[in-house]
Amino acid sequence: MAGTSLLAAACKRLEGKVALITGGASGIGECTAKLFSNHGAKVVIADIQNKLGQSLSQKLGSSDCTYVQCDVTNEDLIRDAVDKTIQSYGKLDIMFNNAGIVDDPSYPSILDTEKAKFERIMGVNVTGVFLGMKHAARVMIPARSGCIISTASIASGIGGSAPHAYTCSKHAVVGLTRNLAVELGKYGIRVNCLSPYTVETPLSTSFVGLTGAEFEHSVGLKSNLKGITLRADDVAKAALYLASDDGQCVSGQNLFIDGGQTIFNSACNMFS
């Protein structure tokens, strides 16, 4: 029994760590919150979905998880979420900037893209990430340690996979990630981002207009790596790798979780 207990403890890759996850109430954020908690981390969920966030916090346990209402475009609320994390658990080891929104797929043309909608996408997906990075750095720099992760997309590496505002916003996340990794490296702080292919989440299903088997079939037809279905849990596992000591030498990277989708050009496929 003692050996089993030691093995279980050794398998907890985030034991003693504290993580703040924006957009943590559903989708990739929810899966990551659960996985981080299972691996021993204290988790703070920051979201605007109060019922979902509170419910998830209760499931994970009030001593190990806290929910805070947070609109990531509001700097005061981001600051408060970081401060609440410090007040509750004494430190912040992992900041996961996961909150994001998508364009209306009905209007892909730049001629149909309204300035206000473009700015809204950029506000959440870029300014929200910037603010999360800024206030995580505020408390991580004095500690001279920490890990900042942000959710990008395959749209950060290729054109034509999403409307203009979303694609632009995810390219910007990569730029912020690389620049901040250079600045914070001297403090021992690692900064990375994740770029998943299409995963079934409330956000993506509303964009695609399909759910369940129909969603998986539609995405699978366009995927390069056959025989697997990318799920939110796969992205959460990638975040776990970057957040844990297993990724201690990884910084400034944009990790694609896409089954080779972004290296594949269907216009010149000699292997079909």
C-alpha positions as CSV (number, residue, x, y, z in Angstrom):
1,M,0.0,0.0,0.0
2,A,2.8,2.4,0.8
3,G,4.4,1.7,-2.5
4,T,1.1,2.4,-4.3
5,S,0.8,5.7,-2.4
6,L,4.3,6.8,-3.4
7,L,3.6,5.9,-7.0
8,A,0.4,7.9,-7.0
9,A,2.2,10.9,-5.5
10,A,5.0,10.6,-8.1
11,C,2.4,10.6,-10.9
12,K,1.0,14.0,-9.8
13,R,3.0,16.2,-12.0
14,L,1.7,19.5,-10.6
15,E,1.8,18.7,-6.9
16,G,2.1,21.9,-4.9
17,K,1.5,24.1,-7.9
18,V,-1.1,26.8,-8.2
19,A,-2.8,27.5,-11.6
20,L,-5.1,30.3,-12.8
21,I,-7.1,29.4,-15.9
22,T,-9.1,32.0,-17.9
23,G,-12.1,30.6,-19.8
24,G,-11.8,27.7,-17.3
25,A,-15.5,26.9,-17.0
26,S,-16.1,25.0,-20.2
27,G,-14.3,23.4,-23.2
28,I,-10.5,23.2,-23.1
29,G,-10.4,25.3,-20.0
30,E,-12.7,22.9,-18.1
31,C,-10.7,19.8,-19.2
32,T,-7.5,21.5,-18.2
33,A,-8.8,22.6,-14.8
34,K,-9.9,18.9,-14.1
35,L,-6.5,17.5,-15.3
36,F,-4.4,20.0,-13.4
37,S,-6.5,19.3,-10.3
38,N,-6.0,15.6,-10.7
39,H,-2.3,16.2,-10.9
40,G,-2.2,18.0,-7.6
41,A,-2.6,21.6,-8.5
42,K,-4.7,24.2,-6.8
43,V,-6.9,25.8,-9.5
44,V,-8.5,29.1,-9.9
45,I,-11.2,29.3,-12.6
46,A,-11.7,32.7,-14.1
47,D,-14.7,33.0,-16.4
48,I,-17.9,35.0,-17.2
49,Q,-20.0,31.8,-17.1
50,N,-20.9,32.0,-13.4
51,K,-23.1,28.9,-13.1
52,L,-20.7,26.6,-14.9
53,G,-17.6,28.0,-13.1
54,Q,-19.2,27.6,-9.7
55,S,-20.4,24.1,-10.5
56,L,-17.0,23.0,-11.7
57,S,-15.3,24.6,-8.6
58,Q,-17.6,22.6,-6.3
59,K,-16.9,19.4,-8.2
60,L,-13.2,19.9,-7.8
61,G,-13.5,20.8,-4.1
62,S,-13.6,24.1,-2.3
63,S,-10.2,23.6,-0.7
64,D,-8.5,22.9,-4.1
65,C,-10.5,25.1,-6.5
66,T,-11.9,28.6,-6.5
67,Y,-14.1,30.4,-9.1
68,V,-13.8,34.1,-9.8
69,Q,-15.9,36.0,-12.3
70,C,-13.6,37.7,-14.8
71,D,-14.0,39.5,-18.1
72,V,-10.5,39.2,-19.5
73,T,-10.8,42.5,-21.4
74,N,-11.2,44.3,-18.0
75,E,-7.8,44.9,-16.5
76,D,-9.2,45.5,-13.0
77,L,-10.9,42.1,-13.1
78,I,-7.7,40.3,-14.4
79,R,-5.7,42.0,-11.7
80,D,-8.2,41.0,-9.1
81,A,-8.2,37.4,-10.3
82,V,-4.4,37.2,-10.0
83,D,-4.6,38.8,-6.5
84,K,-7.4,36.5,-5.4
85,T,-5.2,33.5,-6.5
86,I,-2.3,34.8,-4.3
87,Q,-4.7,35.5,-1.4
88,S,-6.2,32.0,-1.6
89,Y,-3.1,29.9,-2.2
90,G,-0.1,32.1,-1.6
91,K,1.4,32.1,-5.1
92,L,0.8,31.7,-8.8
93,D,2.9,29.1,-10.7
94,I,0.9,28.6,-13.9
95,M,-1.2,31.2,-15.8
96,F,-3.2,29.7,-18.6
97,N,-4.7,32.4,-20.9
98,N,-7.4,30.3,-22.5
99,A,-10.4,32.6,-22.8
100,G,-11.3,33.4,-26.4
101,I,-14.1,34.0,-28.9
102,V,-14.7,33.3,-32.6
103,D,-16.0,35.3,-35.5
104,D,-19.3,34.9,-37.2
105,P,-18.5,32.2,-39.9
106,S,-21.3,33.6,-42.1
107,Y,-19.2,36.7,-43.0
108,P,-15.7,35.5,-44.1
109,S,-15.0,38.4,-46.5
110,I,-13.1,41.4,-45.3
111,L,-15.7,43.5,-47.0
112,D,-18.3,42.1,-44.7
113,T,-16.2,42.4,-41.5
114,E,-17.4,45.2,-39.3
115,K,-14.9,47.2,-37.4
116,A,-16.7,46.8,-34.1
117,K,-16.8,43.0,-34.5
118,F,-13.1,42.9,-35.4
119,E,-12.2,45.0,-32.4
120,R,-14.3,42.7,-30.1
121,I,-12.4,39.6,-31.3
122,M,-9.1,41.4,-30.8
123,G,-10.2,42.7,-27.4
124,V,-10.8,39.2,-26.0
125,N,-8.3,37.1,-27.9
126,V,-5.4,39.6,-27.8
127,T,-5.9,42.2,-25.2
128,G,-7.2,39.6,-22.8
129,V,-4.1,37.5,-23.3
130,F,-1.9,40.5,-22.9
131,L,-3.5,41.5,-19.6
132,G,-3.2,37.9,-18.4
133,M,0.4,37.8,-19.2
134,K,1.0,41.2,-17.7
135,H,-0.5,40.5,-14.3
136,A,0.9,37.0,-14.2
137,A,4.4,38.5,-14.8
138,R,3.7,41.0,-12.0
139,V,3.7,38.3,-9.4
140,M,6.0,35.8,-11.1
141,I,8.9,38.1,-11.6
142,P,9.5,38.6,-7.8
143,A,9.2,34.9,-7.3
144,R,11.7,34.3,-10.2
145,S,9.7,31.4,-11.5
146,G,6.5,30.5,-13.3
147,C,4.9,29.3,-16.5
148,I,2.6,31.2,-18.8
149,I,0.6,29.4,-21.4
150,S,-1.9,30.8,-23.9
151,T,-4.3,29.2,-26.3
152,A,-3.7,30.1,-29.9
153,S,-5.0,28.0,-32.9
154,I,-3.9,26.4,-36.1
155,A,-5.0,29.7,-37.5
156,S,-1.8,31.1,-36.0
157,G,0.3,29.3,-38.5
158,I,-1.8,29.1,-41.7
159,G,-4.2,31.2,-43.7
160,G,-7.7,30.4,-44.7
161,S,-8.7,28.2,-41.7
162,A,-10.8,31.0,-40.0
163,P,-12.1,34.5,-40.6
164,H,-9.8,37.5,-40.6
165,A,-10.2,38.8,-37.1
166,Y,-9.7,35.4,-35.4
167,T,-6.7,34.5,-37.6
168,C,-5.2,37.9,-36.9
169,S,-5.8,37.5,-33.1
170,K,-4.1,34.1,-33.0
171,H,-1.1,35.3,-34.9
172,A,-0.8,38.1,-32.3
173,V,-0.9,35.5,-29.4
174,V,2.2,33.9,-30.9
175,G,3.9,37.2,-31.2
176,L,3.2,38.1,-27.6
177,T,4.3,34.6,-26.5
178,R,7.7,34.9,-28.2
179,N,8.4,38.5,-27.2
180,L,7.5,37.8,-23.5
181,A,9.5,34.6,-23.4
182,V,12.6,36.7,-24.3
183,E,11.8,39.3,-21.7
184,L,11.0,36.8,-18.8
185,G,13.6,34.2,-19.5
186,K,16.1,36.0,-17.1
187,Y,13.6,35.4,-14.3
188,G,13.2,31.7,-14.9
189,I,9.7,32.2,-16.3
190,R,8.6,30.1,-19.3
191,V,6.1,31.4,-21.9
192,N,4.5,29.2,-24.5
193,C,1.3,28.8,-26.5
194,L,-0.8,25.9,-27.8
195,S,-2.3,25.7,-31.3
196,P,-5.0,23.0,-31.6
197,Y,-6.9,21.8,-34.6
198,T,-10.7,22.0,-34.3
199,V,-11.8,20.4,-31.0
200,E,-15.4,19.9,-30.0
201,T,-16.2,22.6,-27.5
202,P,-19.2,24.9,-27.0
203,L,-17.3,27.6,-28.9
204,S,-16.4,25.4,-31.9
205,T,-19.7,23.7,-32.2
206,S,-21.5,27.0,-32.4
207,F,-19.0,28.0,-35.1
208,V,-19.3,24.8,-37.2
209,G,-23.0,24.3,-36.5
210,L,-22.6,20.6,-35.7
211,T,-22.2,18.5,-32.6
212,G,-21.3,14.9,-31.6
213,A,-20.7,12.3,-34.3
214,E,-21.6,14.8,-37.1
215,F,-19.0,17.3,-35.8
216,E,-16.3,14.6,-35.5
217,H,-17.1,13.3,-39.0
218,S,-16.9,16.7,-40.6
219,V,-13.6,17.6,-38.9
220,G,-12.2,14.1,-39.6
221,L,-12.8,14.4,-43.3
222,K,-10.5,17.4,-43.4
223,S,-7.9,16.1,-41.0
224,N,-4.5,14.8,-42.1
225,L,-3.9,12.2,-39.4
226,K,-6.6,9.5,-39.7
227,G,-7.9,7.1,-37.1
228,I,-7.8,9.6,-34.2
229,T,-10.2,12.3,-33.0
230,L,-8.7,15.3,-31.3
231,R,-10.5,16.2,-28.1
232,A,-10.2,18.9,-25.5
233,D,-8.5,16.5,-23.2
234,D,-5.6,16.2,-25.7
235,V,-5.1,19.9,-25.5
236,A,-5.3,19.8,-21.7
237,K,-2.5,17.1,-21.7
238,A,-0.3,19.4,-23.9
239,A,-0.9,22.2,-21.4
240,L,0.0,19.8,-18.6
241,Y,3.3,19.0,-20.3
242,L,4.2,22.7,-20.7
243,A,3.1,23.5,-17.1
244,S,5.0,20.6,-15.5
245,D,8.7,20.0,-15.0
246,D,8.7,17.8,-18.0
247,G,8.6,21.0,-20.1
248,Q,11.2,22.8,-18.0
249,C,13.4,23.7,-20.9
250,V,10.6,24.7,-23.3
251,S,10.0,28.4,-23.8
252,G,8.9,30.7,-26.6
253,Q,7.2,27.8,-28.5
254,N,3.9,27.5,-30.3
255,L,3.0,23.8,-29.8
256,F,0.7,22.5,-32.5
257,I,-1.8,19.8,-31.5
258,D,-3.2,19.2,-34.9
259,G,-2.3,15.8,-36.2
260,G,0.0,17.3,-38.8
261,Q,-2.7,19.4,-40.3
262,T,-0.7,22.6,-40.7
263,I,2.2,20.8,-42.5
264,F,-0.2,19.4,-45.1
265,N,-1.0,21.2,-48.4
266,S,-3.8,19.4,-50.2
267,A,-2.9,21.3,-53.4
268,C,0.3,19.3,-53.8
269,N,-0.3,15.9,-52.2
270,M,1.8,13.3,-54.0
271,F,0.8,10.6,-51.5
272,S,-3.0,10.6,-52.1
